[in-house]
Amino acid sequence: MSIQAEQYVQERLQDQIEWYSRKSSLNKKYYYVLKFCILAFSTAIPVISGFLDFSDTAARVIAGVLGSLIALLTGAISLFKFQEKWTHYRTTSETLKHHKYLFLTHTHPYTSESKAFQTLVNHVEAVISSENSEWDQVVNKMEDKKEN
């Protein structure tokens, strides 16, 4: 059984482009929302300090909670690496798109009619395999840290 170029482009390549694009957009959204919350909470503390009497327990509690939320959100951004994932997934999506359009326009390295499809598959699968290998390394590092 063999797969045809059109089927591969639609079912494998386009599917992967869309998956990486969705993941990129989602991580970008998480990153911006968390960064905006950090900014809003950070600017709220001086406002609270200026307008509320700090002998009032509520004002101290509010400022403390906001400070704790800032630390928590900053840690979440660092832990989940939303910005890094966003840019990495976007780069992968754009790399796959690049190969797709080079292939569809018969542009180098896809100029040879007889080998264009094989070359496309090799490049696309190498990009996807590289991504999977990087993910496996990240997961293994996290498991090693848990064990130690």
Backbone torsions as a table, in degrees:
resi	resn	phi	psi	omega
1	MET	NA	132.4	177.4
2	SER	-128.7	154.9	-178.0
3	ILE	-104.6	140.5	-179.2
4	GLN	-87.2	158.3	-176.9
5	ALA	-57.1	-47.0	-178.0
6	GLU	-61.4	-41.6	178.5
7	GLN	-65.3	-42.9	179.5
8	TYR	-62.9	-46.1	-179.0
9	VAL	-60.3	-42.9	-177.3
10	GLN	-76.4	-49.9	-172.3
11	GLU	-81.4	-31.1	-177.5
12	ARG	-105.6	-57.9	-174.1
13	LEU	-67.0	-52.5	-178.7
14	GLN	-63.5	-38.1	177.5
15	ASP	-60.3	-43.8	179.3
16	GLN	-68.3	-40.0	176.7
17	ILE	-58.1	-46.9	-179.4
18	GLU	-65.9	-39.9	-180.0
19	TRP	-62.4	-49.5	-179.8
20	TYR	-64.9	-35.5	178.4
21	SER	-66.1	-44.3	177.3
22	ARG	-61.3	-46.2	-179.9
23	LYS	-63.8	-38.1	177.5
24	SER	-62.4	-48.4	-179.8
25	SER	-61.6	-41.5	179.7
26	LEU	-63.9	-45.5	179.2
27	ASN	-67.1	-35.1	175.9
28	LYS	-62.5	-44.2	179.8
29	LYS	-62.8	-47.5	178.0
30	TYR	-58.0	-44.9	-178.9
31	TYR	-60.5	-49.5	-178.2
32	TYR	-65.8	-40.3	179.3
33	VAL	-63.2	-47.1	-179.4
34	LEU	-65.8	-41.5	178.4
35	LYS	-64.8	-38.4	177.5
36	PHE	-64.7	-42.6	178.0
37	CYS	-60.8	-42.2	177.9
38	ILE	-60.8	-44.5	178.7
39	LEU	-62.1	-46.6	-179.0
40	ALA	-63.8	-45.8	-180.0
41	PHE	-65.9	-38.4	179.5
42	SER	-63.9	-39.2	179.8
43	THR	-78.7	-21.2	179.6
44	ALA	-73.6	-31.3	-177.1
45	ILE	-61.2	-48.9	177.9
46	PRO	-64.4	-34.0	178.2
47	VAL	-64.4	-45.8	177.8
48	ILE	-61.4	-42.7	179.9
49	SER	-61.7	-36.5	-177.7
50	GLY	-78.4	-29.1	-173.4
51	PHE	-105.6	-20.5	-178.4
52	LEU	-107.5	152.1	177.9
53	ASP	-81.8	118.1	-176.8
54	PHE	-75.0	-2.0	170.0
55	SER	-76.9	-15.5	176.9
56	ASP	-78.9	126.1	-178.2
57	THR	-60.1	-38.1	-178.3
58	ALA	-59.8	-42.3	-179.4
59	ALA	-63.5	-42.4	178.6
60	ARG	-65.5	-40.2	179.5
61	VAL	-65.5	-44.5	179.6
62	ILE	-60.8	-47.6	179.5
63	ALA	-62.3	-40.5	178.4
64	GLY	-65.6	-41.9	178.6
65	VAL	-64.4	-44.0	178.8
66	LEU	-62.1	-42.7	176.8
67	GLY	-61.3	-41.0	177.7
68	SER	-66.0	-39.9	177.7
69	LEU	-64.1	-38.7	177.1
70	ILE	-60.4	-46.5	178.9
71	ALA	-63.0	-42.7	-179.5
72	LEU	-63.3	-46.9	-178.9
73	LEU	-67.5	-38.3	176.9
74	THR	-62.8	-42.4	176.9
75	GLY	-64.2	-39.0	179.4
76	ALA	-64.0	-41.9	178.1
77	ILE	-61.7	-42.2	179.8
78	SER	-68.7	-43.6	-176.9
79	LEU	-67.8	-47.7	-175.4
80	PHE	-87.4	-10.0	174.0
81	LYS	51.6	48.5	-177.9
82	PHE	-59.3	-42.8	-178.6
83	GLN	-66.1	-43.3	180.0
84	GLU	-63.7	-43.5	178.8
85	LYS	-64.5	-42.5	-180.0
86	TRP	-56.0	-51.4	-176.8
87	THR	-71.1	-36.5	179.9
88	HIS	-66.6	-46.7	178.9
89	TYR	-64.2	-38.6	178.6
90	ARG	-64.5	-42.6	179.0
91	THR	-61.5	-43.5	179.3
92	THR	-63.8	-44.9	178.3
93	SER	-59.3	-45.9	-178.8
94	GLU	-68.3	-34.2	176.5
95	THR	-64.2	-44.1	178.2
96	LEU	-64.8	-41.1	176.6
97	LYS	-60.5	-42.5	179.8
98	HIS	-56.6	-48.1	179.3
99	HIS	-66.0	-37.8	179.1
100	LYS	-59.5	-48.1	-176.1
101	TYR	-74.5	-31.6	172.8
102	LEU	-62.6	-42.4	179.3
103	PHE	-64.5	-47.9	-176.8
104	LEU	-66.2	-26.2	179.6
105	THR	-99.4	5.6	179.4
106	HIS	55.4	42.4	179.9
107	THR	-98.6	151.9	-178.6
108	HIS	-49.3	131.6	12.2
109	PRO	-94.7	20.0	-175.1
110	TYR	-107.2	34.9	-177.0
111	THR	-85.9	-28.2	-178.8
112	SER	-76.7	117.5	-179.5
113	GLU	-57.2	-40.3	-174.2
114	SER	-75.4	-27.0	-175.3
115	LYS	-116.9	1.4	-175.5
116	ALA	-60.6	-46.5	-178.0
117	PHE	-65.4	-44.2	178.1
118	GLN	-61.7	-40.2	178.7
119	THR	-64.3	-43.1	177.8
120	LEU	-59.4	-49.6	-178.7
121	VAL	-59.2	-44.5	179.5
122	ASN	-60.7	-45.5	-179.8
123	HIS	-66.3	-47.0	-178.4
124	VAL	-63.2	-46.9	-178.5
125	GLU	-67.3	-30.7	176.3
126	ALA	-67.1	-41.0	178.2
127	VAL	-63.9	-46.7	-179.3
128	ILE	-65.9	-42.4	179.1
129	SER	-63.2	-41.0	177.8
130	SER	-61.0	-43.5	178.7
131	GLU	-61.8	-44.8	179.5
132	ASN	-64.7	-38.4	178.5
133	SER	-65.1	-41.8	177.9
134	GLU	-62.7	-41.3	179.2
135	TRP	-63.5	-42.8	179.4
136	ASP	-61.7	-40.1	178.8
137	GLN	-64.5	-40.5	179.0
138	VAL	-63.6	-45.9	-179.8
139	VAL	-63.0	-42.8	179.4
140	ASN	-64.3	-39.3	177.2
141	LYS	-62.9	-40.8	179.6
142	MET	-65.4	-40.2	179.3
143	GLU	-67.7	-37.9	177.0
144	ASP	-62.8	-40.1	179.4
145	LYS	-66.0	-36.8	178.8
146	LYS	-64.6	-39.5	-177.6
147	GLU	-70.8	-28.7	-177.5
148	ASN	-87.7	NA	NA
